[in-house]
Amino acid sequence: IFLLVEEGRLSLSDKLGNYLSAEVLGEIANAEEAEIQHCLSHTSGIPDYYTPQFELDRISTFDNDFSQEDILTYTHGKKAETTLGGTYSYSNSNYVLLGLLMEELLQQPLVQIFEERLFTPLGLNDTRFISAVPADMVSGYFPYNGQALYEAERLYGDEVGTADGGIISTAYDMGRFMTGLAEGEIVKQESLQKMTAWFDIPT
Protein backbone atom coordinates (compact mmCIF):
# COMPACT_ATOMS: atom_id res chain seq x y z
CA ILE A 1 0.00 0.00 0.00
CA PHE A 2 2.75 2.46 0.93
CA LEU A 3 4.51 1.77 -2.36
CA LEU A 4 1.34 2.79 -4.19
CA VAL A 5 1.08 5.91 -2.04
CA GLU A 6 4.65 6.83 -2.98
CA GLU A 7 3.78 6.32 -6.64
CA GLY A 8 0.86 8.73 -6.28
CA ARG A 9 -1.71 6.09 -7.12
CA LEU A 10 -3.68 6.52 -3.90
CA SER A 11 -3.78 8.29 -0.56
CA LEU A 12 -4.06 6.85 2.94
CA SER A 13 -7.17 8.98 3.41
CA ASP A 14 -8.93 7.46 0.38
CA LYS A 15 -12.05 5.45 1.14
CA LEU A 16 -12.39 1.80 0.20
CA GLY A 17 -15.59 2.76 -1.58
CA ASN A 18 -13.53 4.82 -4.04
CA TYR A 19 -12.06 1.61 -5.43
CA LEU A 20 -14.29 -1.34 -4.53
CA SER A 21 -17.88 -1.85 -5.60
CA ALA A 22 -20.97 -1.80 -3.43
CA GLU A 23 -21.37 -5.45 -4.38
CA VAL A 24 -18.18 -6.23 -2.43
CA LEU A 25 -18.58 -3.71 0.38
CA GLY A 26 -22.31 -3.22 0.73
CA GLU A 27 -23.01 -5.87 3.37
CA ILE A 28 -19.87 -5.22 5.43
CA ALA A 29 -20.32 -2.77 8.30
CA ASN A 30 -18.23 0.42 7.97
CA ALA A 31 -16.56 -0.81 4.78
CA GLU A 32 -17.74 1.73 2.22
CA GLU A 33 -16.74 4.73 4.35
CA ALA A 34 -13.58 3.21 5.86
CA GLU A 35 -10.34 4.88 4.81
CA ILE A 36 -7.20 2.97 3.86
CA GLN A 37 -5.47 4.27 6.99
CA HIS A 38 -8.31 2.91 9.15
CA CYS A 39 -7.75 -0.56 7.72
CA LEU A 40 -3.98 -0.39 8.18
CA SER A 41 -4.33 0.67 11.82
CA HIS A 42 -7.30 -1.63 12.57
CA THR A 43 -9.48 1.29 13.56
CA SER A 44 -12.05 0.63 10.82
CA GLY A 45 -14.39 -1.38 13.03
CA ILE A 46 -14.92 -3.76 10.10
CA PRO A 47 -15.89 -7.19 11.49
CA ASP A 48 -13.36 -10.02 11.29
CA TYR A 49 -14.29 -12.79 8.86
CA TYR A 50 -12.27 -15.22 10.97
CA THR A 51 -15.18 -16.59 12.98
CA PRO A 52 -15.88 -20.02 14.54
CA GLN A 53 -18.14 -20.78 11.58
CA PHE A 54 -15.37 -19.94 9.13
CA GLU A 55 -12.98 -22.22 11.03
CA LEU A 56 -15.51 -25.07 10.94
CA ASP A 57 -16.18 -24.58 7.23
CA ARG A 58 -12.51 -24.45 6.27
CA ILE A 59 -11.75 -27.86 7.79
CA SER A 60 -14.90 -29.57 6.56
CA THR A 61 -13.60 -30.32 3.07
CA PHE A 62 -10.25 -30.99 1.42
CA ASP A 63 -10.46 -28.03 -0.96
CA ASN A 64 -12.78 -25.19 -0.01
CA ASP A 65 -11.79 -23.22 -3.10
CA PHE A 66 -12.66 -19.99 -1.25
CA SER A 67 -12.37 -16.75 -3.17
CA GLN A 68 -11.62 -13.51 -1.37
CA GLU A 69 -15.24 -12.51 -1.85
CA ASP A 70 -16.38 -15.85 -0.35
CA ILE A 71 -14.27 -15.24 2.75
CA LEU A 72 -15.78 -11.80 3.24
CA THR A 73 -19.32 -13.20 3.36
CA TYR A 74 -18.53 -14.29 6.93
CA THR A 75 -18.73 -10.60 7.87
CA HIS A 76 -22.18 -10.09 6.38
CA GLY A 77 -24.88 -9.16 8.85
CA LYS A 78 -22.40 -8.53 11.66
CA LYS A 79 -22.27 -5.25 13.56
CA ALA A 80 -19.22 -3.02 13.39
CA GLU A 81 -16.72 -3.74 16.14
CA THR A 82 -16.11 -0.02 16.79
CA THR A 83 -17.08 3.32 15.34
CA LEU A 84 -15.15 4.29 12.24
CA GLY A 85 -11.78 5.66 13.33
CA GLY A 86 -12.50 4.60 16.90
CA THR A 87 -10.53 2.28 19.11
CA TYR A 88 -8.32 -0.59 17.93
CA SER A 89 -9.99 -3.84 16.94
CA TYR A 90 -7.92 -6.33 14.94
CA SER A 91 -9.64 -7.72 11.85
CA ASN A 92 -8.22 -9.91 9.09
CA SER A 93 -10.93 -8.48 6.85
CA ASN A 94 -9.03 -5.18 6.69
CA TYR A 95 -6.15 -6.86 4.88
CA VAL A 96 -8.37 -8.87 2.54
CA LEU A 97 -10.12 -5.66 1.48
CA LEU A 98 -6.81 -3.87 0.95
CA GLY A 99 -5.65 -6.79 -1.18
CA LEU A 100 -8.77 -6.52 -3.32
CA LEU A 101 -8.19 -2.78 -3.59
CA MET A 102 -4.66 -3.34 -4.91
CA GLU A 103 -5.90 -5.90 -7.42
CA GLU A 104 -8.57 -3.50 -8.66
CA LEU A 105 -6.18 -0.56 -8.88
CA LEU A 106 -3.35 -2.41 -10.65
CA GLN A 107 -5.51 -4.91 -12.56
CA GLN A 108 -3.25 -7.75 -11.46
CA PRO A 109 -3.73 -10.70 -9.09
CA LEU A 110 -2.20 -10.19 -5.67
CA VAL A 111 0.29 -13.01 -6.24
CA GLN A 112 1.72 -11.18 -9.26
CA ILE A 113 1.82 -7.85 -7.41
CA PHE A 114 3.87 -9.35 -4.59
CA GLU A 115 6.19 -11.16 -6.98
CA GLU A 116 6.91 -8.12 -9.14
CA ARG A 117 7.08 -5.44 -6.44
CA LEU A 118 8.55 -7.30 -3.48
CA PHE A 119 9.79 -10.87 -3.87
CA THR A 120 11.78 -10.49 -7.10
CA PRO A 121 13.35 -7.04 -6.46
CA LEU A 122 14.58 -8.16 -3.03
CA GLY A 123 15.75 -11.56 -4.27
CA LEU A 124 13.36 -13.44 -1.98
CA ASN A 125 13.77 -16.66 -3.94
CA ASP A 126 12.28 -18.89 -1.25
CA THR A 127 9.25 -16.74 -0.48
CA ARG A 128 5.93 -17.30 -2.19
CA PHE A 129 2.22 -17.67 -1.72
CA ILE A 130 1.24 -21.09 -0.43
CA SER A 131 -0.30 -21.93 -3.82
CA ALA A 132 3.21 -22.72 -5.03
CA VAL A 133 4.48 -24.94 -2.22
CA PRO A 134 7.53 -26.90 -3.43
CA ALA A 135 7.00 -30.65 -3.65
CA ASP A 136 10.01 -31.32 -1.44
CA MET A 137 9.00 -28.88 1.30
CA VAL A 138 8.61 -30.40 4.78
CA SER A 139 4.93 -30.46 5.73
CA GLY A 140 3.69 -28.77 8.87
CA TYR A 141 1.19 -30.43 11.20
CA PHE A 142 -0.78 -29.43 14.25
CA PRO A 143 -3.08 -31.31 16.69
CA TYR A 144 -6.74 -31.23 15.75
CA ASN A 145 -9.63 -32.05 18.02
CA GLY A 146 -7.28 -32.84 20.88
CA GLN A 147 -5.63 -35.83 19.25
CA ALA A 148 -5.35 -36.27 15.48
CA LEU A 149 -2.66 -34.50 13.50
CA TYR A 150 -3.82 -32.25 10.68
CA GLU A 151 -1.67 -31.37 7.66
CA ALA A 152 -1.22 -27.60 7.68
CA GLU A 153 -0.95 -27.06 3.91
CA ARG A 154 -4.42 -28.51 3.43
CA LEU A 155 -5.89 -26.31 6.15
CA TYR A 156 -4.34 -23.09 4.92
CA GLY A 157 -4.97 -23.77 1.26
CA ASP A 158 -7.97 -21.45 1.48
CA GLU A 159 -5.64 -18.51 2.12
CA VAL A 160 -4.24 -18.60 -1.39
CA GLY A 161 -4.13 -15.13 -2.89
CA THR A 162 -5.32 -13.20 0.18
CA ALA A 163 -3.45 -10.29 1.72
CA ASP A 164 -3.89 -11.45 5.32
CA GLY A 165 -1.76 -14.59 5.10
CA GLY A 166 -0.88 -17.55 2.97
CA ILE A 167 2.80 -16.69 2.41
CA ILE A 168 5.63 -19.11 3.15
CA SER A 169 9.25 -18.08 3.55
CA THR A 170 12.60 -18.98 5.09
CA ALA A 171 14.55 -17.42 7.95
CA TYR A 172 17.09 -16.09 5.45
CA ASP A 173 14.44 -14.42 3.29
CA MET A 174 12.73 -12.94 6.33
CA GLY A 175 16.05 -11.44 7.42
CA ARG A 176 16.57 -10.08 3.92
CA PHE A 177 13.08 -8.56 3.96
CA MET A 178 13.58 -6.86 7.33
CA THR A 179 16.95 -5.49 6.25
CA GLY A 180 15.47 -4.16 3.02
CA LEU A 181 12.60 -2.54 4.91
CA ALA A 182 14.89 -0.86 7.43
CA GLU A 183 17.35 0.37 4.80
CA GLY A 184 14.81 1.92 2.43
CA GLU A 185 14.84 -0.70 -0.32
CA ILE A 186 11.08 -1.28 -0.07
CA VAL A 187 9.60 2.06 0.97
CA LYS A 188 11.11 5.44 1.74
CA GLN A 189 12.09 6.29 5.30
CA GLU A 190 9.19 8.74 5.49
CA SER A 191 6.76 5.92 4.76
CA LEU A 192 8.48 3.63 7.25
CA GLN A 193 8.12 6.29 9.94
CA LYS A 194 4.39 6.53 9.22
CA MET A 195 4.10 2.73 9.35
CA THR A 196 5.78 2.51 12.74
CA ALA A 197 4.55 5.71 14.38
CA TRP A 198 2.72 5.35 17.70
CA PHE A 199 -0.51 7.26 18.21
CA ASP A 200 -3.15 7.42 20.91
CA ILE A 201 -6.51 5.80 20.26
CA PRO A 202 -9.71 5.98 22.31
CA THR A 203 -10.23 3.21 24.86
N, C-alpha and C positions, 0 to 999 in steps of 0.2 A: 504494500500500500504506500509506504513512504517513498519508494522508488517512483511510483506513479505521481505522487505529489511533487517530487523534485522535477519530474518531466513536464509538469504543468497540466497533466491530464485530469486532475481532480484536486479537491481541497478537503481537508479534514472536517470542515464544517458543512460539506455537501450532505444532503439527505439520501438515504438508501432509495427513496422513492424517485429520485432524479434519474436513477439508472435501472432499477428493477421494476417489473410490471406489478400492477395490482393483483394479477393472478397469482404471483409468487408471494406478495407481501400482505395481501388483503385480509387474511384470516389470522395473521400473527400480530399480537398486541404490541403496540408502539413501533412496529417495523417501518411503516411508511414515513413517519416523521423523524425516526432516529437518524442522527448524524453519524458519519464514519467514525468520528472521534468518540462518540458514545459507545460504539461497538468495540473499539480498540481498548477502551478503559473499563468495559463491562459496567457502564452506567446507563445502558439503554433500557433496562428493565424487560428486555425481550425474553420470554420464557425459554428454558433449556429443553431441547428436544430429547436429551438423554434422561428418559424417564424409566421407571420399572417396566412399563409396557414395552418400550423400545428394547430394553435388555432381554425381555422374554421373547420378543419377536425375532431378534437377531440370532438367537441360538436355537430357534425352532426348526430351521432348515439349513441344508448345507450351503446353499447359495441364495441369499436374499435378493441379490441383484437390485439393491436400493439405489435410487438416484438421489441427488441432493434434494430435489423437490419432495421425494418420498419421505426422506428423513425429517424435513421441516413440517410435515403433516402432524407430527407428534406434538407440535406447539399449538395446533389449531384448537380454538375454544378455551384456551387457558388464559387466565388473567395475567397482566403484566406483573413482574416481580417487584418493580419499583416505579416511581414516576420517571419520566424521561429526563435524563441528566441528574437523577437522584443518587441515592447511595449505591455502593458497589454490590453487584450480584452476578457471580460468574455464570456464563451461559455459553455452551458450545455453539449454539445457534448463531451467535454474533459472527463467529469465524466462518461458518458455512455461508452466511449471507454475504460476507465480504469476499469470499471466494467466487460466488456467483456474480458479484459486482465486477470483479476483475475479468471474469470470462466474458461478460457482456461488453465491457469497455474495450477489451483487446481483441474480442472475437477469436479467442483461442481457448482450448481446454486448459484447466488449471495445471495438469501434468506438464504440458508444453511450456506454460509460462514459467514454472519453477525450473525446468530444465534449461531454458534459454537465458533466463535472467539471474539464476542463482547457482544451480548445480554445475553447469558447464563453465561459466566464467571463473568460478572459484576452484575448479578442478576437483569437485566432490564426486569422484568416480565410483564410490561405493555408497552413494546416497540416492535413493529413489523412492517413488511411491510404491506401496506394497503390491500393486498390480504387477510389478516386474520382479518378484522375488526370485533370486537365482535358484536353480534346481539343487545346487550343492550347499545351500544355506542351512545351518543348523536350525531345526524347528524349536519354537518356544512352546511351553505347556504351562498350564496352571490348573489347580484343583477346582473341580466343578461339583456343586451339590454336596460338598463335604467329603468326597471320596474320589470320584473318577477324574482322570486327567483329560483335559480338553486341549486340542491343538490350536495354538493361538492364531496362526495364519488364517484358519477357517473362520474363526470368530471375528477377526478384524478385517475380513475381506469386504465387508460392507462399508468400510471407510475409504475405499478406493476413490481418488479424485476429489476428496473433500479437504477444505482448508483447516479443519480442526484436528487433523491427525492422519494416520495412514502412511507415514514416512518412516523408512528404515534407514539406518546409517551405521557408521562405525565410530569408535572412539577417536580415531585419527581424523576423520572427516568432521566430526563435531568440534574438535580442537581447531581445525582449519577454519571452520565457519566462525567460531567465536573470535579468532584472531582477525579474520577479515572484517567482521562487524566492528571490532574495537578500533581497527586501523583505517577505517574509512573506505574499504574496498566495496562495501555493499551499499551503504548510504552515507551521506555527508555527516560530519560531526554535529551540525545543527539539528539534523533529523534524529540522530542518536540521542542527543540531549533531550529532545521532546519525548522520545520513546521511554526514556528512563527517569524523567522528571517526576518528583513526588508532588502531590497536591492533595489538599484537604477535601474530603467529601462528607456530606451529611451522614449522620448516624441514625 
